[in-house]
Amino acid sequence: MEHEIFRALIDLVSLLNRPDRDLKMIAKAGVNLEAAAFRVLVGIAHLPSTSVGELAAMMGKSYSSVSRQIDKLENAGLVRTYPSSSDSRIRVSELTKHGEEIIAKINHTRERMMQEALADWTREDKESLLFQLRHLYQTMKRLD
């Protein structure tokens, strides 16, 4: 059973990680971002005031790749970076007001897409899925 659960998770993660899905999200949200920058922006929104290293680890990308995307996002006025208060060698990133506006558009679009995808699910089915996903996350997090 555990093997099948793992395969289902890989299927889901693979589906969610497809760049063509990111491009559709970007287009539907009406924002002007490259797919790679989009992922980093969403990561920064998910982990506010995060370091490049933390983002790279979360995304499974190299430090230099994530750093380049952060530079692009900073030049576009979507994020700001500053040295960490605990270690000035660490660069911390957070959304600017403009970045928050873009994330709000993306979140609104994602919510509409999820509502469309789950349109034939009952409220109870959605609540059960949410509970089980959170439970699985907490369970797997304990393994770290």
N, C-alpha and C positions, 0 to 999 in steps of 0.2 A: 504493500500500500504506500509506504513512504517513497518508493521509487516513482510511483505514478503521481504523487503529490509534487515531488521535485520536478518531474517532467512538465506538469501543468504550470508550475511557477516559471520554468525556463520558457515555455511557450508564451506566457503572458509578458514576461520581461522582454523577450525578443520582439514581440509585437509592439510594446510600448517604446522600445528603443529604435525603431525604424526611422531613419531620417526623412523618408517621404511622409510619414505621419506628422513629424514636426513641421514640415513645409506646409502641409494642409492646415495645421493649427495656426501657423503664422499668417497664412493667406486669409483664413476665416476671421482671425482677430483683427486683420487690417493693420498689422504692424510691419515695419521694415527692418527685418533682422535676418542674418544668415542662420542656418540651422545650428551650426556649432556655437555661435554666440547666444542663440536662443536657449540652448541647454544650460549654458553657464549662467545666464540671467535667471532662469528658473531655479537653478541650484542656489544662487545667492539669495533669492526670495525665500527659499525653503530653509536655508541655514543663515539667518541674518548675522551680520558682523562675523563673517567666516574668513578663514585664511585660504590662500591659494592651495596649500597642501591638503587641508580638509576637503575642499571642493574637489580636487583632483582624486583623492581617495574615494569620495562618495560616487564620483562619476566614472571611476575606472579609467581615467585619462592621465597623461603625463603632466607633471607640474608645468613644463614649458608650454604645452598646448593650452592649458587652462589659463596660464598667465597671459598669453597672447590674446586670448578672447576677452579677458578682463580689460586689457589695454584698449581693445576696440570698443568695449562697452563704456569705458571711462571717457574715451574720446567722443563718443556719441552722447555723453551726458546722462547715461542711464545708471551708472554706478560711480561711487567715489571710493578711493582707497586711501589708507593711511597706515602708519606703522602701529603695530600692536603695542598696547601699554605695558605688556609683560615682557616683550622681546622685540626690540626695534628692527630686527632682521626679518620679522614676519610681517607680511603685508596683509591687511584686513580689508575686505570689501563689503560694501553695503549699498543698497539701492538709494538713488536720489529720488526726489519728488517725481521727476519725469519717469524714472525707472518704475516707481510704484504705480504710476498711471498706466504704463505699458503692461505691467504684471496684472493689474486689475482687468484690462481688456483680455489678456490671455486667460485668466481665471474664469471670466465670464464666458468666454468661448468654450473652454474646457467643460464647464458646467453644462452648457447647452448640449455639447456633444455627448456627455455622459447621460444626460436626460434622454436624449434620442436613442442611445445605445440600450438603455435600461427601460425603455418605454413600456415593454410588456412584462416587466418584473413587478411583483407586488411590493408594497411598502415593507411588509414583513421579510420578504426575500432580501431586499436591500439592507435592512437593519441586520439581518443574520449575516450577510456577507461582510458588512462593515465590522461587526463584532468578531467574526472569525479571522478577518485580515489583521485586525489589531491584536488579537490573541496570538496569531502566528508570529507577528512581528516581535511581540514581547518575549515569546518563547525562544525564538531564534536569536534575539539580542542577548539573552542570557548565556549563549554559547560562546560569545566573544571573550 
